[in-house]
Amino acid sequence: MAMNSKQIEHLGYILDQTQDLISNKYEKGAAEHKTILSEDYDKHQLIDMAIEEAVDQITYLLTLKGKL
C-alpha cells in the first residue's frame, strides 16, 4: 500500500531533521576531537564508543521516564 500525503510529509520532516542532527553532531565532534572518525579510530574503538553512547541513551531515557 502506498503512503498517503501526510505520511510522505512526516517522512520528509523526519529525514530533514535527521540530516540536520547528524551534520551538526558530526561537525561538532570533528572540531572538538580534531579527528577523522573514519580514519583515526579502529573497529574496536568504534564499538566501544558506540556502546558508551548506547549506555548514555538508556540512562537519559530511564531518567526521563522517571520524570513522566
N, C-alpha and C positions, 0 to 999 in steps of 0.2 A: 504494500500500500504506500502510495506517495505521501510525502509530508504536506500538510496544509500551510497556508501563508504565515500563520502565527508561529508554527514550528520552525519554518525556514528563517523567519525574523529572529526568533530566540536563538537558534543555532548560530546565526551571524553575529549576534551580540556576544555569545559565549566565545566564539573564535576570535573576535576582535579583542575582547578583554584578556583572553589567554595570551595572545600575541603581545599585547602591551605589558602584561605582568612579567612574562618571560624575558622580554627585551630589557625592561628596567632592572630586573633582578640580575640578569647576566652582566649587563654593563656595570652595575654597582659592584658585583663580585670581582669582575676583571680589574676595576680600578682599585678596589680595596686590597686585593691579594696580589696584584701585579703578576698574574699568571695567565697561562693559556690552558683552559680546562682540558681541551682535547690532547694537549701535548705534555703538560707538566705533571700529570698525575697518572699513575699506573692503575690497572683494573682493581687491584686490592685497595688502594687508597680511595678510589671512586666508590666501591661498595661500602667501605667503612663510612664515608661521608654521607652516602645515601641512607644508611641505617641510622646515623645520627639525626638526619633530617626527619626520618620517619618517627623516631622517638620524640623529637620536638613536636611534631604534628599531633601525635596521640596525647602528649602532655597538654597542649593547648586545647584540644577538643574535649578532653575529660574535664579540664578546668572550666571551660565554657559550659559544658553540660551541667556541672555542679552549680553554676550560677543561674541556670534556667528554672 
